[in-house]
Amino acid sequence: MCRLLFAAWLGILAGCASTGDRDPRDPWEPLNRGIYKFNDKVDTAVARPVATAYQKVVPSEIRERVRNFFGNLADPLIGVNNFMQGKFEDGVSDWARFAFNTTIGLFGLHDVATDMGYEKHNEDFGQTFGRWGAPTGPYLILPFLGSSDVRDGVGTGIDVYADPLGEVRPYHLQYGLWSVRFTQLRADLLDASRILEEAALDKYVFQRDAYLQRRRSLVYDGRPPREKEPEDDSDKDQKAR
Amino acid sequence: MTATRIRRLASAALAAAVLATVPLAHAQEVPPDQLVKGVTLEVVDLIAKDKEIKAGNRAKLVQLIDAKVLPHFNFSAMTALAMGQGWNKANAEQKKRLTEEFRTLLVRTYASALAAYSEQKLDFRPLRARPSDTDVTVQVRVLQSGAQPVPIDYSMEKTAAGWKVYDVMVGGVSLVANYRTEFNNVVRESGIDGLIKNLTAKNRSLEGAGLEKK
């Protein structure tokens, strides 16, 4: 069933892949806008209300524990990704974080490692592929999950497959944990999404550009090389005005 | 208690120093990283103490940002950068209107962002630049338990009136660059005046919404 849906979806993608006068980074814009609208509806109807309620009802102290707990579970894989990118020091630090937080930090509820000087990193398979030189491919909105691109979409697939939560049995416990984790994630993004709403003339475009900029920055760990801007070579004298 | 008082005194002194440098640009200038730190701490402190702002009074928050933060931004540079090639097609009057409207929009965005982050711990990074540099990046990081710190980078340039911010990058996303596609799209479809109209309408709708609690 899933496979069938996926095949159908790829078919639609291929059908859409061919019309001019669009942002070259986003050739599938009509389809993406469709999924975006769908996601927005789901978000308005379910995710945002649940996250808002969660933020209201659960004290920030507890929410911090929840964030720490899931953050800790993610650290070993973040370390693996750092190793794959050749950043051995960072990888060792991620594993040290996991070791300290799981033990002294009581199953990751307390982020003691940060206080010890082991800073939390942000890595995933999409970033690793990017580091290896894989191009992003076209921008892509995933159903439910939101902004992505072809490279990061494949990366996200592996991230989810490799996620330790997938090992949890019985299944209802596993699904419960995923729900809490997504609620937590969405709650942390409530401010950001409100700011997006206020700042953007066209939310879709604003979010897309922010996503692409953000991922590029993450691939280069916050220090991306300066981008060439073919359309606009007069930045300097404009600035002087 | 004393710590806050000292900090407040320091910020006041810093603000005075900033004001003092404006007329005589060659006198002792506040280094850009000190400027960012001083202004940020002052504003965060003011937000923390203000019951009305904490209760969701957006108008007052915007007013505060307007008075304390905005003098340190170079809005015509920001608008020019966000417009890209469209900027050169605009006449003087249009440039003025664009800058005004973009400024209003950015103030609101900035106010929301600051309100969202005002309770987090901030880490002001030491400036990595030569004393002769006239274009620097000042780095601040927002620390959050269980998550990677969010970097906020201020691109600043030295002008006759002191250091001015011309772009803010949050988590690697340049605010100015992020508006470029949007602005270009609107300009392509409905011209410079269309963009002015669009921005004005956006700001109007936010003014209405700003009254409710966040």
Interface residues (C-beta under 8 A of the other chain):
Chain A: D23 E64 R67 N68 F70 G71 N72 D111 T114 E119 K120 H121 N122 D188 D191 A192 R194 I195 E198 A199 A200 L201 D202 V205 F206 D209 A210 Q213 R214 R216 S217 L218 G222 P224 E229 E231 D232 S234 D235 Q238 K239 A240 R241
Chain B: S76 A77 A80 L81 G84 Q85 W87 N88 L105 R108 T109 S112 A113 A116 S145 G146 A147 Q148 P149 P151 E157 Y166 G171 G172 V173 S174 A177 N178 Y179 R180 T181 E182 N185 V186 N198 L199 K202 L206 A209 K214
